[in-house]
Amino acid sequence: MMGRNPADEVGILVAEARRVYRDNFGEDPLVAVCAPGRVNLIGEHTDYNEGFVLPMALHLVTVMVGSRTSGNICSVVTIAESADEPKRADFNLPTENNPLKGGQPVWANYVKGVVQHYRVKPLPAFKAVIASSVPLGGGLSSSASLEVAVYTFLQQLLPDSGDQIAKALACQKAEHTHAGVPCGIMDQFISVLGKEGHALLIDCRSLEATAVPLADPGLVILITNSNVRHELTGSEYPSRRKQCEEAAAIMGKSSLRDATLQDLEDAKDRLDSVTYRRVRHVIEETERTAKAAEALKEGAYQEFGKLMVESHNSLRDLYEVSCPELDILVTAAMEVDGVFGSRMTGGGFGGCTVSLLQSDATERTINHIKQARYSGSPTFYITTPSDGARVLSVFEENQS
């Protein structure tokens, strides 16, 4: 994913999706949309605790092409490489008495969830193809990218009010109900509201977003995908969330956003040692994220990088969601002159790291990471902040 124009990458995805659509449905699609994945620069496991996060939208996107169709049956084909079988799902539109339920294949549950929670009814039936450049299971939010792409597609078939925050909330609800993941709002929010050349400081309680410029041509965001996924992640995320909710209740807070380190010390005797560490991470990470946004606004990249490393260490030691592979990648990046900071990003237990570095340090950073004592084969993405979900021309020759 290095060196190619992002618009060209989207055009290639649209062209491939069009081809598969023709093969499956014998005609050309009339609608094309895309929604980006995201990388979170800092603020991990704070969103479901109503704290601050600082993500940016990526040039990696999920594309959906399709058209209305008559009748009541929707047909969706995916060409995402890592999607489970089968690659085609057919389902009836939901009714009040017969809502859409999850099932097999798992990838289709994200589509069904968005259809179920779309804010305007009745939806027309549709045929569609999904393609994506967002790596699945890499911590770059392929799920939110898919959900927001589906919602954006449905908006072209039956427009809603255009309320972007309500759109993000509907997509988050789809993940809760149909994918069974109690995620925070960050991933869907940034996929909807991403802004080219900016990160977004999101207050996950008020849902206010502040654009933070990140367009310095001397800077690069390097994402390193470990291509490792530890299976325990499925149960660990909900357990972390539950620990946080229980701790907030013990401290008499509506969420950990209202908790201070002094509150934590006062409640220490009522919390087990593991929960104490979890809460400490969340309180300090929320504070770190607000500081990091200020540092970025001021161009204080050394300070921002220092906060990134502190975040990683806290995720490793207090929240315990890192893994040896991610630790190795962060350590290797920080050994290179010109790298300001590096940390794991996403839910953890594998996936990606994100590093902020001088653009002229990119090649030597990648080469150094490749030489690290690391059992896997990392994949690298050089990226800058991109726009959120958008409508595309359905004809690939116009994707320039």
C-alpha positions as CSV (number, residue, x, y, z in Angstrom):
1,M,0.0,0.0,0.0
2,M,3.0,2.3,-0.4
3,G,3.5,4.8,-3.2
4,R,0.1,4.6,-5.0
5,N,-2.2,7.6,-5.2
6,P,-5.1,7.1,-2.7
7,A,-7.6,8.1,-5.4
8,D,-6.2,5.5,-7.7
9,E,-6.6,2.9,-5.0
10,V,-10.2,3.8,-4.5
11,G,-10.7,3.6,-8.3
12,I,-9.2,0.2,-8.5
13,L,-11.6,-1.0,-5.7
14,V,-14.6,0.5,-7.5
15,A,-13.6,-1.1,-10.8
16,E,-13.2,-4.5,-9.2
17,A,-16.5,-4.2,-7.4
18,R,-18.2,-3.2,-10.6
19,R,-16.8,-6.2,-12.4
20,V,-18.0,-8.6,-9.7
21,Y,-21.4,-6.9,-9.7
22,R,-21.8,-7.4,-13.4
23,D,-20.7,-11.1,-13.0
24,N,-23.3,-11.7,-10.3
25,F,-26.2,-9.5,-11.4
26,G,-25.7,-9.1,-15.2
27,E,-25.8,-5.3,-15.2
28,D,-23.9,-2.2,-14.0
29,P,-24.4,-0.8,-10.5
30,L,-25.9,2.7,-10.3
31,V,-24.5,3.8,-6.9
32,A,-20.9,3.8,-5.5
33,V,-19.8,5.0,-2.1
34,C,-16.9,4.5,0.3
35,A,-16.1,4.9,4.0
36,P,-12.6,4.9,5.5
37,G,-10.9,2.9,8.2
38,R,-9.2,4.8,10.9
39,V,-6.1,4.9,13.0
40,N,-6.2,6.2,16.5
41,L,-3.2,8.4,17.3
42,I,-3.8,8.3,21.0
43,G,-6.7,7.7,23.4
44,E,-7.2,3.9,23.6
45,H,-10.0,2.2,25.5
46,T,-11.2,5.6,26.5
47,D,-14.2,6.0,24.1
48,Y,-16.5,3.6,26.0
49,N,-15.5,5.4,29.2
50,E,-16.7,8.7,27.7
51,G,-13.2,10.1,27.5
52,F,-11.2,11.7,24.7
53,V,-9.8,10.0,21.6
54,L,-7.7,11.4,18.7
55,P,-8.2,9.4,15.6
56,M,-7.8,10.2,11.9
57,A,-9.5,8.7,8.8
58,L,-7.4,6.7,6.5
59,H,-7.0,6.4,2.7
60,L,-7.9,2.7,3.2
61,V,-11.6,2.3,2.5
62,T,-14.6,0.0,2.1
63,V,-16.3,0.5,-1.2
64,M,-20.0,-0.5,-1.8
65,V,-21.6,-0.5,-5.3
66,G,-25.1,-1.5,-6.1
67,S,-28.6,-0.6,-7.1
68,R,-32.2,-0.8,-6.0
69,T,-34.1,-3.9,-7.0
70,S,-37.7,-4.9,-6.9
71,G,-39.2,-7.2,-4.4
72,N,-38.2,-7.8,-0.8
73,I,-34.9,-9.7,-1.0
74,C,-31.5,-8.0,-0.6
75,S,-28.4,-9.7,-2.2
76,V,-24.9,-8.7,-1.1
77,V,-21.6,-10.1,-2.3
78,T,-18.3,-9.4,-0.6
79,I,-14.9,-9.7,-2.2
80,A,-13.0,-8.8,1.0
81,E,-10.1,-11.3,1.1
82,S,-10.5,-12.3,4.8
83,A,-14.3,-12.5,4.9
84,D,-15.7,-15.8,6.0
85,E,-17.6,-18.0,3.6
86,P,-20.0,-17.8,1.9
87,K,-19.2,-14.6,0.0
88,R,-22.9,-13.9,-0.8
89,A,-25.7,-13.2,1.6
90,D,-29.4,-12.9,0.6
91,F,-31.9,-11.7,3.2
92,N,-35.4,-10.2,3.5
93,L,-35.9,-6.6,4.4
94,P,-36.9,-6.2,8.1
95,T,-40.4,-5.6,9.2
96,E,-41.8,-4.5,12.5
97,N,-42.7,-8.1,13.4
98,N,-39.7,-9.7,11.7
99,P,-36.5,-7.8,12.4
100,L,-33.2,-8.9,10.9
101,K,-31.2,-11.2,13.1
102,G,-27.5,-12.1,13.0
103,G,-26.3,-15.5,11.7
104,Q,-23.9,-16.9,9.1
105,P,-21.9,-15.6,7.3
106,V,-20.6,-13.3,10.1
107,W,-19.5,-10.5,7.7
108,A,-23.2,-10.1,6.6
109,N,-24.2,-9.3,10.2
110,Y,-22.6,-5.8,9.9
111,V,-24.7,-5.2,6.8
112,K,-27.9,-6.5,8.3
113,G,-27.4,-4.5,11.5
114,V,-27.2,-1.2,9.5
115,V,-30.2,-2.1,7.4
116,Q,-32.1,-2.9,10.6
117,H,-31.1,0.4,12.3
118,Y,-31.3,2.7,9.2
119,R,-33.2,5.8,10.3
120,V,-35.8,5.9,7.6
121,K,-38.3,3.2,6.6
122,P,-39.3,1.5,4.4
123,L,-36.1,0.8,2.6
124,P,-36.1,-0.6,-0.9
125,A,-34.5,-3.9,-1.6
126,F,-31.0,-3.7,-3.2
127,K,-28.2,-5.7,-4.8
128,A,-24.7,-4.7,-3.9
129,V,-21.0,-5.7,-3.9
130,I,-18.5,-4.8,-1.1
131,A,-14.8,-4.4,-1.6
132,S,-12.2,-3.2,0.9
133,S,-8.6,-2.2,1.3
134,V,-8.9,-2.0,5.1
135,P,-7.1,-5.0,6.6
136,L,-9.5,-7.2,8.6
137,G,-8.5,-7.7,12.2
138,G,-5.7,-5.1,12.0
139,G,-7.1,-2.6,14.5
140,L,-7.9,-0.1,11.7
141,S,-11.6,-0.5,12.1
142,S,-12.7,-2.5,9.1
143,S,-16.0,-3.1,10.8
144,A,-16.9,0.6,11.2
145,S,-15.7,1.2,7.7
146,L,-18.1,-1.4,6.4
147,E,-21.0,-0.2,8.6
148,V,-20.6,3.4,7.5
149,A,-20.2,2.4,3.8
150,V,-23.5,0.5,4.1
151,Y,-25.3,3.4,5.7
152,T,-23.9,5.8,3.1
153,F,-25.1,3.5,0.4
154,L,-28.6,3.3,1.9
155,Q,-28.7,7.1,2.0
156,Q,-28.5,7.1,-1.8
157,L,-31.5,4.8,-2.0
158,L,-33.6,6.5,0.6
159,P,-32.2,9.8,2.0
160,D,-32.3,10.5,5.7
161,S,-32.0,13.9,7.4
162,G,-28.2,13.9,6.8
163,D,-27.5,14.2,10.6
164,Q,-23.9,12.8,10.7
165,I,-23.8,12.1,14.4
166,A,-27.1,10.2,14.2
167,K,-25.6,8.2,11.3
168,A,-22.5,7.3,13.4
169,L,-24.8,6.3,16.4
170,A,-26.9,4.1,14.1
171,C,-23.8,2.3,12.9
172,Q,-22.5,1.8,16.4
173,K,-25.9,0.3,17.4
174,A,-25.6,-2.1,14.5
175,E,-22.2,-3.3,15.8
176,H,-23.7,-3.7,19.3
177,T,-26.8,-5.7,18.3
178,H,-25.7,-7.7,15.2
179,A,-22.0,-8.1,15.6
180,G,-22.2,-8.5,19.4
181,V,-19.3,-6.0,20.1
182,P,-20.0,-3.4,22.7
183,C,-17.8,-0.8,21.0
184,G,-17.5,2.9,21.8
185,I,-18.5,5.6,19.3
186,M,-15.0,6.5,18.0
187,D,-14.7,4.2,15.0
188,Q,-18.0,5.1,13.4
189,F,-17.7,8.7,14.3
190,I,-14.3,9.2,12.5
191,S,-15.4,7.1,9.5
192,V,-18.4,9.5,9.0
193,L,-16.7,12.8,10.0
194,G,-13.1,12.4,9.0
195,K,-11.5,15.5,7.5
196,E,-8.5,15.6,5.1
197,G,-5.4,17.0,6.7
198,H,-6.8,16.8,10.2
199,A,-7.1,14.4,13.2
200,L,-10.3,14.8,15.2
201,L,-10.3,15.2,19.0
202,I,-13.6,13.6,19.9
203,D,-15.2,14.1,23.3
204,C,-17.0,10.7,23.6
205,R,-19.4,12.1,26.2
206,S,-20.7,15.2,24.5
207,L,-19.8,13.9,20.9
208,E,-18.2,17.3,20.2
209,A,-15.3,17.0,17.7
210,T,-12.5,19.5,17.3
211,A,-10.4,19.3,14.1
212,V,-6.7,19.3,14.9
213,P,-4.5,20.2,11.9
214,L,-2.1,17.4,10.8
215,A,-0.9,18.5,7.4
216,D,2.8,19.3,8.0
217,P,4.5,18.0,4.8
218,G,7.5,17.1,6.9
219,L,5.5,14.6,8.9
220,V,4.3,11.0,8.1
221,I,2.1,8.6,9.9
222,L,3.5,5.1,9.5
223,I,1.1,2.2,10.3
224,T,2.8,-1.2,10.8
225,N,0.4,-4.1,10.7
226,S,1.9,-7.0,12.7
227,N,-0.3,-9.4,10.8
228,V,-0.8,-11.1,14.2
229,R,-4.1,-11.7,15.8
230,H,-4.4,-13.4,19.1
231,E,-7.7,-15.2,19.5
232,L,-8.4,-14.2,23.1
233,T,-9.3,-10.7,21.9
234,G,-13.0,-11.7,21.4
235,S,-13.6,-12.1,25.2
236,E,-11.0,-9.6,26.5
237,Y,-12.6,-6.5,25.1
238,P,-16.0,-7.0,26.8
239,S,-14.3,-8.0,30.0
240,R,-12.3,-4.7,30.0
241,R,-15.5,-2.7,29.4
242,K,-17.3,-4.5,32.3
243,Q,-14.4,-3.9,34.7
244,C,-14.5,-0.2,33.9
245,E,-18.3,0.0,34.3
246,E,-18.1,-1.8,37.7
247,A,-15.3,0.4,38.9
248,A,-17.2,3.6,38.0
249,A,-20.3,2.3,39.9
250,I,-18.1,1.5,43.0
251,M,-16.7,5.0,42.9
252,G,-20.2,6.5,42.4
253,K,-19.5,7.9,39.0
254,S,-21.6,7.6,35.8
255,S,-18.5,6.8,33.9
256,L,-14.7,6.8,34.4
257,R,-14.7,10.2,32.6
258,D,-15.7,11.7,36.0
259,A,-13.1,9.9,38.0
260,T,-9.8,11.4,39.1
261,L,-6.6,9.7,40.3
262,Q,-7.6,10.9,43.8
263,D,-11.0,9.1,43.5
264,L,-9.1,6.0,42.4
265,E,-6.8,6.1,45.5
266,D,-9.8,6.7,47.8
267,A,-11.5,3.6,46.3
268,K,-8.4,1.4,46.2
269,D,-9.5,-0.8,49.1
270,R,-12.7,-1.6,47.3
271,L,-11.1,-2.5,43.9
272,D,-9.1,-5.6,43.1
273,S,-5.6,-5.0,41.9
274,V,-6.5,-5.8,38.2
275,T,-9.4,-3.4,38.1
276,Y,-7.3,-0.7,39.8
277,R,-4.8,-0.9,37.0
278,R,-7.5,-0.8,34.3
279,V,-9.0,2.4,35.9
280,R,-5.6,4.1,36.2
281,H,-5.0,3.6,32.5
282,V,-8.3,5.1,31.5
283,I,-8.0,8.2,33.8
284,E,-4.4,8.9,32.7
285,E,-5.1,8.1,29.0
286,T,-8.0,10.6,28.9
287,E,-5.7,13.3,30.3
288,R,-2.8,12.3,28.0
289,T,-5.1,12.5,24.9
290,A,-6.2,16.1,25.7
291,K,-2.5,17.1,26.2
292,A,-1.5,15.4,23.0
293,A,-4.1,17.3,21.0
294,E,-2.7,20.6,22.3
295,A,0.8,19.4,21.5
296,L,-0.2,18.6,17.9
297,K,-1.9,22.0,17.5
298,E,1.3,23.7,18.6
299,G,3.6,21.5,16.4
300,A,5.2,20.1,19.5
301,Y,5.9,16.7,17.9
302,Q,8.5,15.6,20.5
303,E,6.0,16.1,23.2
304,F,3.3,14.3,21.2
305,G,5.6,11.4,20.6
306,K,6.5,11.1,24.3
307,L,2.8,10.9,25.1
308,M,2.3,8.2,22.4
309,V,5.0,6.0,24.1
310,E,3.5,6.6,27.5
311,S,0.2,5.5,26.1
312,H,1.7,2.3,24.7
313,N,3.4,1.5,28.0
314,S,0.2,2.0,29.9
315,L,-1.7,-0.3,27.5
316,R,1.0,-2.9,27.9
317,D,1.4,-2.7,31.7
318,L,-1.9,-1.4,33.1
319,Y,-4.6,-2.3,30.6
320,E,-2.7,-5.4,29.4
321,V,-3.9,-5.4,25.8
322,S,-0.6,-5.4,24.1
323,C,1.4,-8.5,23.0
324,P,5.1,-9.3,22.4
325,E,4.8,-8.6,18.7
326,L,3.4,-5.1,19.2
327,D,6.0,-4.3,21.9
328,I,8.8,-5.4,19.5
329,L,7.5,-3.2,16.7
330,V,7.2,-0.1,19.0
331,T,10.7,-0.6,20.4
332,A,12.2,-1.0,16.9
333,A,10.5,2.2,15.7
334,M,11.7,4.2,18.6
335,E,15.3,3.2,17.9
336,V,15.3,5.2,14.7
337,D,16.4,8.8,14.5
338,G,13.5,10.9,13.3
339,V,10.7,8.9,14.9
340,F,8.8,11.1,17.4
341,G,6.6,8.4,18.9
342,S,5.1,5.0,18.4
343,R,2.4,2.9,20.1
344,M,0.0,0.1,19.6
345,T,-3.4,1.2,18.2
346,G,-6.8,-0.4,18.3
347,G,-8.2,-3.0,20.7
348,G,-5.0,-4.8,21.1
349,F,-3.7,-8.4,21.2
350,G,-2.2,-7.9,17.7
351,G,-3.1,-5.7,14.8
352,C,-1.1,-2.5,14.2
353,T,1.2,0.1,15.6
354,V,1.1,3.8,14.7
355,S,4.2,5.9,14.5
356,L,4.7,9.7,14.0
357,L,7.9,10.5,12.2
358,Q,9.8,12.9,10.0
359,S,9.0,12.1,6.4
360,D,12.7,11.7,5.5
361,A,13.0,9.0,8.2
362,T,10.3,6.8,6.5
363,E,12.6,4.4,4.6
364,R,15.1,3.9,7.3
365,T,12.3,3.3,9.8
366,I,10.7,0.6,7.7
367,N,14.1,-1.0,7.0
368,H,14.9,-1.1,10.7
369,I,11.6,-2.6,11.7
370,K,12.0,-5.3,9.1
371,Q,15.3,-6.2,10.7
372,A,13.9,-6.4,14.2
373,R,13.7,-9.9,15.8
374,Y,10.1,-10.4,14.9
375,S,8.6,-13.7,13.9
376,G,5.9,-12.3,11.5
377,S,6.0,-10.3,8.3
378,P,4.7,-6.8,9.0
379,T,2.9,-4.7,6.4
380,F,3.5,-1.0,6.1
381,Y,1.1,1.8,5.3
382,I,2.3,5.4,4.8
383,T,-0.7,7.7,5.3
384,T,-2.0,11.1,6.0
385,P,-5.4,12.1,7.3
386,S,-8.3,11.6,4.8
387,D,-11.9,12.5,4.4
388,G,-14.8,10.5,5.8
389,A,-17.5,8.6,4.0
390,R,-18.4,9.9,0.6
391,V,-20.3,9.2,-2.6
392,L,-18.2,8.2,-5.6
393,S,-18.6,8.0,-9.3
394,V,-19.6,4.5,-10.2
395,F,-17.4,4.6,-13.3
396,E,-13.8,3.8,-12.4
397,E,-12.4,5.9,-15.2
398,N,-13.7,9.0,-13.3
399,Q,-11.8,8.0,-10.1
400,S,-8.9,10.4,-10.6
